[in-house]
Amino acid sequence: TGHWQKYRENMFTTESEKRDYALKPMNCPGHILIYKQGIKSYRDLPLRFGEFGQCHRNEPTGGLHGIMRVRGFTQDDAHIFCRPDQVKEEFVKVIDLVMHVFKSLGFENYTAQVSLRDPANKTKYIGEDSQWDLAEKQIQEAADERGLKTVAVQGEAAFYGPKLDFMVRDALGRSWQLGTIQVDYNLPERFELEYVGSDNQKHRPVMIHRAPFGSLERFVAVLIEHCGGNFPLWLSPDQIAVLPISERFNDYGQKVIDMLKELDIRGFLDDRDEKIQRKIRDAEVKKVPYMLIVGEREAAENKVSVRRHGKGDLGSLLLADFVEQFRKESATPLA
């Protein structure tokens, strides 16, 4: 891949019995070796391989920052092997995928950065100038087709190809790279990847590297800060808290929580020997989206008294009506 020559100082390496070893800093070679199993036809392309792959990079101690920047992380990594005439279409599809992720989570404060190589120091990179020029042009055209406002930054490209990085600002205004898409003509060349074209001749495919979340650890960290703990309803670890007003109604509360769990609604029963005001306050502090208060009337009528985090009392509902309302709301991405 060229990592040993261009990226070695950022890798964890060791030596045993006169052989060099390294923890993988990327997932690309595994997918390349899958591609190389058997002969590929132009009709087989594009081929897309994906995984949640573990990577290790020897980041300097001063650069480590919580789970924003770590030495061992997980990438939602995929590699698309396509014909040269398919590059733009595939790249646009990945842009759409990143936009879907950002829209679903309410990320609006981001910058689309076209990361280019440093023209003053081309020794940091592998590949021919013509390949780099073509890849940079294709990335910009795809971004323009989707109406992305981009900024070009020299020196931020991967050593094997330019990329489109999505820089998201956190609650403190700091910018972090999350989603990334890269066009790569170099690794197919180095690994001698081939497919048989319609002319029955061998041709070289193009690789597109893509990770809409980037580092999952970093993505989770930015998401927590972005939401301030107020996750969308569909994403909240606990979507509801069932709060009996006294221990006499714990059995009904258990019945409610059991029924909701059967419907894949996540939550818990707060059956502590505490006053209901304390239970409500604790659920509010935990930012549980819905609090279902149950007492004598609710138990008798198969109802729940509903409170919404940050909105207060929403009144009494039949349990079936609450479930219907909940499902409609959770189906809305930003709810």
C-alpha positions in Angstrom: 0.0 0.0 0.0 2.9 2.3 0.6 2.2 2.8 4.3 5.5 1.3 5.2 7.3 3.9 3.2 5.0 6.9 3.8 3.2 6.3 7.0 5.5 4.2 9.2 5.9 6.7 11.9 2.2 6.6 12.6 2.1 2.7 12.8 2.6 0.4 15.8 5.4 -1.9 14.7 7.4 -4.7 16.2 9.9 -7.4 15.2 10.0 -11.0 15.9 12.4 -13.7 14.5 13.8 -11.2 12.1 10.4 -10.4 10.6 8.6 -7.0 10.8 5.0 -6.8 12.0 2.5 -3.9 12.3 -1.0 -3.4 13.6 -3.0 -2.4 10.6 -3.7 1.3 10.3 -6.3 0.8 7.6 -8.7 -1.8 6.1 -7.9 -1.4 2.4 -5.6 -4.4 1.8 -8.2 -6.9 3.1 -10.8 -5.7 0.7 -8.2 -5.6 -2.1 -7.3 -9.3 -1.5 -11.0 -10.2 -1.6 -11.3 -8.4 -5.0 -8.3 -10.4 -6.3 -10.0 -13.7 -5.7 -10.9 -14.9 -9.2 -11.3 -13.1 -12.5 -13.5 -10.0 -12.6 -15.5 -8.9 -15.6 -16.6 -5.3 -16.4 -20.2 -6.6 -15.8 -19.2 -7.4 -12.2 -18.4 -3.8 -11.4 -19.0 -1.9 -9.3 -18.1 -4.2 -6.4 -18.6 -2.9 -2.9 -17.0 -4.4 0.2 -17.7 -3.0 3.7 -16.9 -3.7 7.3 -16.7 -2.1 10.7 -12.9 -2.5 10.9 -10.6 -1.9 13.8 -7.6 0.3 13.1 -4.6 1.4 15.1 -2.5 4.5 14.6 0.4 5.8 16.7 -1.0 9.2 17.4 1.3 11.5 19.4 0.3 11.7 23.1 -0.3 15.5 22.8 -2.9 14.8 20.0 -5.0 12.3 22.0 -8.3 13.8 23.1 -11.0 11.7 24.9 -12.7 9.5 22.3 -12.3 12.3 19.7 -8.8 11.2 18.8 -7.6 7.8 20.0 -5.0 5.2 19.0 -7.4 2.3 18.5 -10.6 3.1 16.7 -13.4 1.6 14.5 -14.1 2.7 11.0 -17.4 2.1 9.1 -15.1 1.4 6.2 -16.0 0.4 2.6 -14.2 0.2 -0.7 -15.9 0.4 -4.0 -14.1 -1.1 -7.0 -15.5 0.4 -10.2 -14.7 1.1 -13.9 -13.4 4.6 -14.7 -16.7 5.6 -16.3 -18.5 4.7 -13.0 -16.4 6.8 -10.7 -18.6 10.0 -10.7 -21.9 8.1 -10.2 -20.5 6.0 -7.3 -18.9 9.1 -5.7 -22.2 11.0 -5.9 -24.0 8.0 -4.3 -21.6 8.1 -1.4 -22.2 11.9 -0.9 -25.9 11.1 -0.8 -25.2 8.5 1.9 -23.2 10.9 4.0 -25.9 13.6 3.7 -28.5 11.0 4.8 -26.5 10.3 7.9 -26.0 14.0 8.7 -29.6 14.9 8.1 -30.9 12.0 10.2 -28.8 13.2 13.2 -29.4 17.0 12.6 -25.8 17.8 11.7 -26.0 21.1 9.8 -22.8 22.9 10.9 -20.3 21.2 8.6 -17.8 22.1 5.9 -17.2 19.9 2.8 -13.4 20.0 2.4 -11.7 18.9 -0.8 -8.3 17.7 0.6 -5.5 18.0 -2.0 -1.9 17.1 -1.9 0.8 19.6 -1.2 2.2 20.7 -4.6 5.4 21.9 -2.9 6.2 18.5 -1.4 5.0 15.7 -3.7 7.5 13.2 -2.2 4.9 12.6 0.6 2.6 11.0 -2.0 2.5 8.0 -4.3 1.3 7.9 -7.9 1.5 9.9 -11.1 0.6 13.5 -11.5 -2.0 12.7 -14.2 -3.8 10.3 -11.8 -3.9 12.9 -9.0 -5.2 15.6 -11.4 -8.0 13.3 -12.7 -9.0 12.2 -9.1 -9.1 15.8 -7.9 -11.2 16.9 -10.9 -13.7 14.0 -10.4 -14.1 14.8 -6.7 -14.9 18.5 -7.4 -17.3 17.6 -10.2 -19.2 15.2 -7.9 -19.4 17.8 -5.1 -20.6 20.4 -7.6 -23.3 18.1 -8.9 -24.7 17.7 -5.4 -24.5 21.5 -4.8 -22.0 21.2 -2.0 -20.1 24.4 -1.0 -16.5 23.2 -0.8 -13.2 24.6 0.4 -10.0 23.3 -1.1 -7.2 22.6 1.4 -3.7 21.7 0.2 -1.6 19.1 2.1 -4.6 17.3 3.6 -4.9 14.5 1.0 -4.1 10.9 2.0 -0.7 9.9 0.6 -2.4 7.6 -2.0 -5.2 10.0 -3.2 -7.3 13.2 -2.7 -10.5 13.1 -0.7 -13.7 14.9 0.2 -13.8 15.3 4.0 -16.8 16.4 6.0 -15.6 18.7 8.8 -18.2 18.9 11.6 -18.1 21.5 14.4 -18.8 20.3 17.9 -20.6 22.3 20.7 -17.4 24.2 21.4 -16.9 25.2 17.8 -14.0 22.8 17.2 -13.8 21.2 13.8 -13.5 17.4 13.5 -13.3 15.2 10.4 -16.1 12.7 10.3 -17.2 11.4 6.9 -14.6 10.9 4.2 -14.7 9.8 0.6 -11.5 9.2 -1.4 -10.7 8.5 -5.1 -7.7 6.2 -5.5 -6.0 5.2 -8.7 -2.8 4.2 -7.0 -3.6 1.1 -4.8 -5.2 -0.7 -7.8 -1.9 0.0 -9.7 0.3 -1.2 -6.8 -1.7 -4.4 -6.2 -2.1 -5.0 -10.0 -5.9 -5.2 -9.8 -7.6 -6.0 -13.1 -11.0 -6.7 -14.8 -11.8 -7.9 -18.2 -13.4 -5.2 -20.3 -16.0 -5.4 -23.1 -13.1 -5.5 -25.5 -11.9 -8.7 -23.8 -8.8 -6.9 -22.7 -7.5 -6.4 -19.1 -8.2 -3.0 -17.5 -7.4 -1.4 -14.2 -10.3 -0.6 -11.8 -10.6 2.6 -9.6 -11.0 2.4 -5.9 -13.3 4.6 -3.9 -12.7 4.6 -0.1 -15.7 5.7 2.0 -16.5 6.1 5.7 -19.7 8.2 6.3 -19.1 8.1 10.1 -15.3 8.1 9.9 -14.2 7.0 13.4 -17.2 5.7 15.2 -15.7 6.7 18.5 -15.3 10.3 17.3 -18.7 10.3 15.7 -20.3 9.3 19.0 -18.4 12.0 20.9 -19.4 14.7 18.5 -23.0 13.4 18.5 -23.2 13.5 22.3 -21.9 17.1 22.4 -24.1 18.1 19.4 -27.3 16.8 21.1 -26.2 17.8 24.6 -27.5 14.4 25.7 -30.9 15.1 24.1 -30.7 12.3 21.6 -33.4 11.9 18.9 -36.2 9.6 20.2 -35.3 6.7 17.9 -31.7 6.9 19.2 -32.1 7.4 22.9 -30.8 4.5 25.0 -33.8 4.7 27.3 -36.8 6.0 25.4 -39.3 5.9 28.2 -39.3 5.7 32.0 -42.3 4.2 33.8 -42.8 5.9 37.1 -45.3 4.4 39.6 -46.6 7.1 42.1 -46.2 4.5 45.0 -45.1 0.9 45.4 -48.8 -0.2 45.3 -48.7 0.4 41.5 -45.3 -1.3 40.8 -47.1 -4.3 39.4 -49.0 -2.2 36.9 -45.8 -0.4 36.1 -44.1 -3.7 35.4 -47.0 -4.7 33.1 -46.6 -1.5 31.2 -42.8 -1.8 30.8 -43.1 -5.5 29.7 -45.7 -4.6 27.1 -43.6 -1.8 25.7 -40.5 -3.9 25.6 -42.4 -6.5 23.6 -43.0 -3.7 21.0 -39.2 -2.9 21.0 -39.6 0.3 23.0 -36.6 0.8 25.2 -37.0 1.9 28.8 -37.0 1.1 32.5 -39.3 0.9 35.6 -38.4 3.2 38.4 -39.8 1.3 41.3 -37.7 3.0 44.0 -39.3 4.0 47.3 -39.1 7.7 46.4 -41.8 10.4 45.9 -43.0 10.8 42.4 -41.6 14.4 42.2 -38.1 12.9 42.8 -38.6 10.2 40.2 -39.7 12.8 37.6 -36.8 15.1 38.4 -34.3 12.2 38.1 -35.7 11.2 34.7 -35.6 14.8 33.5 -31.9 15.0 34.6 -31.2 11.7 32.6 -33.0 13.3 29.7 -35.3 10.4 29.1 -37.7 11.5 26.3 -40.9 10.1 27.8 -42.0 9.6 31.4 -45.1 7.5 31.9 -46.6 8.1 35.4 -49.0 5.4 36.7 -51.3 5.4 39.6 -54.7 4.2 40.7 -56.7 5.8 37.8 -54.2 4.7 35.2 -54.2 1.1 36.5 -58.0 1.0 36.5 -58.4 2.4 33.0 -55.3 0.9 31.3 -53.8 4.3 30.8 -50.6 6.2 31.4 -50.0 9.9 32.3 -47.5 11.2 29.8 -44.7 13.7 30.3 -42.3 14.7 27.6 -38.8 15.8 28.5 -38.5 19.6 28.3 -42.3 20.0 27.5 -44.0 18.8 30.7 -47.4 17.1 31.2 -49.1 15.9 28.0 -52.1 14.4 29.7 -53.5 10.9 30.1 -53.6 8.5 27.3 -54.7 4.9 26.7 -51.6 2.8 26.5 -52.4 1.8 22.9 -52.8 5.5 21.9 -49.5 6.3 23.5 -47.8 3.5 21.5 -49.3 4.9 18.3 -48.1 8.4 19.1 -44.7 7.1 20.0 -44.3 5.2 16.8 -45.2 8.2 14.6 -42.7 10.4 16.4 -39.9 7.9 16.4 -40.3 7.4 12.7 -39.4 11.0 12.2 -35.5 11.1 12.0 -35.1 14.3 14.1 -37.7 13.5 16.7 
